[in-house]
Amino acid sequence: MEDSIIQLAHGGGGTRMNELIREIFANRFSNEHIDGMSDAANIDLTSSRIAFTTDGFVVKPHFFPGGDIGKLSICGTVNDLASAASRPLYISASFILEEGFAITDLERIATSMAETAKTAGVKIVAGDTKVVERGSCDGIFISTSGIGIRLTKEIMAPTRIRPGDAILVNGAVGDHGMAIMATREGLSLESTIKSDCAPLGGLMEAILTAAPDVRFMRDATRGGLATVLCESCDGMEFGIECEEATIPLNSSTTAACELLGLDPLYSANEGKIVAVVPADEAEAALVAMRGHELGRDAAIIGHATGGRAGHVSLITTLGSRRMLVRKSGEQMPRIC
Amino acid sequence: MKHLSEYRNSDHARTLSIEIARVRIDRPIQIMEVCGTHTMSIARFGLKQLLPKNIRLISGPGCPVCVTPNNFLDRAIAISKIADTTICTFGDMMRVPGSSSSLEVEHARGSDIRVVYSTLDALMIARAHPDRNVVFLGVGFETTAPTIASSIEIAHSEGLKNYSVLCAHKVVPPAIEALLSGEVKIDGFLLPGHVSSIIGAKSYRGIAERHAIACSIAGFEPSDILGALLEITTQISNSKPAIHTAYARAVTEIGNSKALAVLDRVFESCDANWRGIGNIPGSGLAIRDKFSQHDAAKRFPVSIDESVDNPACRCGDILTGKISPDECPLFRNGCTPDHPIGACMVSNEGSCAAHFNYGATNI
């Protein structure tokens, strides 16, 4: 493309828009569905057990250690499907671009999406592009929707969890949120914090194979591990008890959290899945997770309990008990 | 040495806990902490569970946001509505309810209110926008006040006329004296670590002379706090009250002379109103006349309606240790971090927020 920045005409439905779609998106996302550039992708699914999800991506900065908004837009939707025990298959991607956005950035983002989709084993089969005036959006916003086929007979739900079930996570938590914060605030630490952004479909299938009676899974995104645990037992007849010493954490993430007065258990992740499995399948699930490249630091972090129903307790490294509750919104910095 | 692994070492904490239990005290005692970061650390690490039943840790007015009366927030909100004004604030203040609104709500209504990590950010905004009046909300004790003082000196020397501070800074020692004359029985004080790193252990000597009270200045990790509690309980047991420093890596006898000097150059002592306590003479900091062009209260003399407190709110009693958060009828019952009625629930250093987020003695 000759243009170096996005202009309003690129969203106008005419030849400039066509050129943008062909040269930036279509040639990178190429597959039998999108190449025809028709209004809708026509898909034959082999099962009627369909999982469907959608997600919006407004992360700033657009590029950060470990990823970018493009990679995130694929992983976020893929991981929602994976958490529902479904094999992600097809993605749609809708872009809202700000007038003046650099085409080179858009190319980088589209390339990242294509690469991530290939790693995740999904095809981007439909898309849309709009351009808004300068100042009306922050560079680029992306929405993706995704379809997958459920691999389990039963639908994953917290209601399936029983006291005694084991809770596992596939590795160190809080990295993505702190990677963003550290980049945004210009924190220079001894080791750069990298987002854990990654597609979890393959890891999920490894868990399912090893622990076919898995009760429930969820990817721990905004709100972090603690929020997933709280959501899982909210209103339920079981509680959750975790051991702080068993929760995997990277020291640079912990350090950044201490500096900014934040809690890594509430910091966002983009490549972490929390799996609740029957106690007798826990070891097998753990081995399977650790055998996968995205689960090398997997750990059993706690159990569902009969007591303290609806609440999440954390046994601290000192042996005391504290609760984990749902926070009301974005964590804010300390005053002193 | 890695700070976190040393001072959060569980074996060391257990040893200290056992030693505290061995100190001979045959009656119930109450030890008060007066630092919001202590409130949070104690709750976060569940330290009360590691103490014998006869030792009760209570929270005092250690959260600077919580002790700031509604009047200040009402004034800040009124200033935010003046054209071409930018309010800069630490994050805590955003959701604190004033008499009828909050900074967060006013931001949603269109006022230019920005969360900053430090006054350096506020100065940058003032330099970048000479057409806007940038008002920094100065809330905090002696740990924070020197940086605000410094920002005023910098603005003054640069001729940055559009930068000012709405000052509600307070100092801790007069509040400790006021508490010792109050209704709540206090057998010892866990003294604030970072305030003390500024003002020095010497600042408490007068209190020690007038009231024989066991004290230890503490840091914020489990070993720091438990070590200080061991010292306090030992002083009580031996009837040898003293001002002890259990945070020697940060606190000296004389404090931080540079910080104290900048405080003295920019601020002067004044009376201040503390939520829950009322007026405490000499407990506040006012901007000296020399810097009055950077004093937002003088630059923007807004008129506001008389400030009102929610009559059901018991923050004042919580801040003076008269009741604990779960003894407030609104705790979890109308007052939550999502919908705070009082400052103690919404501040990152508030007792109610600590209790809500970490402790659940009735679960």
Interface residues (C-beta under 8 A of the other chain):
Chain A: E185 T254 A255 E258 G261 R308 H311 T316 T317 L318 G319 S320 R321 R322 M323 V325 K327 S328 M332 P333 R334 I335 C336
Chain B: L4 R8 S10 A13 R14 G36 T37 A43 R44 F45 G46 L47 Q49 L50 P64 V65 F90 G91 D92 M93 M94 V115 Y117 V139 G140 F141 T143 T144 H194 P222 T336 P337 D338 S347 N348 E349 F356 N357 Y358 G359 A360 I363
